Amino acid sequence: MRRLSTLLTLSFALAACVGDPPAGGGDDDVDAGGDVDATPDPALLSVAGRTLDYFTDAPLDTVALATEGMTPASSDSSDATGNYELRVPPGSVFYATATRTNYRPTRSAPIRVLDQSLAMTDLTIVSVADSRRQYASLGLEPTAGRAVLFALLLRNNGTPLEGVPLADITLVDALGAPVGQGPYFFGENGDLVSNATLAVSTAYLGKARVGFLDVPPGSYTLKVNYQAGGGGGGGTPEIRTYELPVEAVADGATLAATGGGDDDMTPPPGARTFTADVH
């Protein structure tokens, strides 16, 4: 079994918006250290999109965004239509954490920026009410201080990863011990369903997803065994494993996504990657 470390690679491009210089040609009254409307740093790239509710896809305003794992850090707050923009150096790999009243602090899947700006990079955030409904749908009660983890299951070519049994999906700590309650697959109605209802990953509305509840704060690995190869070329299928590092925070939500490797066929022309809807 060959293990793959997976990283979400975003591929849409957006030209950076450059503002007009301040009026006036002189510099007598300009304080170099003051708050002057300046042209954005051309060395930085733009990561832009909308902030959306994880379960309804409704655009959300006043969502505070902050990057993790990147120096210097970047932050923004979504506007009245949910739009945001983060300015980041080329070659950055980071997480975006979204916070809003009545929502769980939600950590995105990792975002990689190469040498171009990224557009249509929507970030989702999980409401407290919707997360509680996931527990209720399974007859469970949430534990204070615990997180939820929701993962989008994708093949490396961007298509839904279907047919994976529950036993092939685990969330483990550094010693390999399972943590949290789960896994549970998302069902037809968009909520988690019991293992008796759905025992293999199945796509609904184009998405196959899995969730874990009551995850203690800490660093873990999400492992997903899947079948690779054996396609039109007639080769023998091979069992491989996606291994995704995830971080859970108290009362938070963590989002993750598989895919991004090179063992499946390349995406067909015009096919979407999973950059815009990480949920």
C-alpha positions, 0 to 999 in steps of 0.5 A: 500500500503506497501512502500519498500525502495530499494537498489541495491545489487551487488552479483558477487565476485572478489578475490583482486589482491595482488601485489608482494612486492618490491625487496630487503629484507632490510629496511634501505633505506625505508621511511615508509611514502614514495611512495613505491609499497606496497601490497594493504590493505588486509582489503579493498575489490575490486569493479571492472569492466568497464566504459561504454557509457550508450547508446552504451555500448562502453568501455571508457578510462579516466573516473574519478571515485569517491565514495560518501557516504563512508569514506574513499573515493576511486577513480580511472580512467579507463584505455585504455580498460575501466577497473577500480578498487575501493578499499572499506571497507567491509560493504560499501554502496556508490554511484560512480560518473563518469566524462569525457569530453563531458559527463554529471557527472553521479551518479550510483545507490547505490552499496552495498559491504558486505564481498566479492569483486565485479567483473563485476560491470560495471558503465555507463556514459551519454554523452552530445550529447545523453542526448540532443537527448532525448530532441530532440526526444520529441520536447523539449529543455534542460534547463541549470543547470538541470539534467536527471534521467534514471531508470532501472525497475526491479522486485525483482527477476531481471526480467524486470518490465513491464506493469506499466502505466505512472501514477504509476511512479512519481519523487517528492520532500520532499513535494510530489510535482512532479519535472522534465519533465516526466516520459517517457519510453525508446522505441524500438530504445533505446531512450525516446519516447512520452507518446502517443507512449508508455504508459506502461513500456515495455522491449526492449533487456531485459530492461524496463527503464524510464526517467525524463528530466530537473530535478532541482538539489536536493534530490528527491524520485522516486516512482514506484507502481507495482503489487506484489504477485498473482503468481502461488500460486493463491494469490490476487495481491497487489499494492506496491511501490518502493521508491528510494532516488535520488540526481540530480546535475546541468547538471548531470545524475542520474541512478537508479534501482528498485528491490532488495526486497523479495516479488517476487519469488527468482531468478531461478538457474543461473539467473543474477542479475542486478549488471552488467548493471545498465542502 
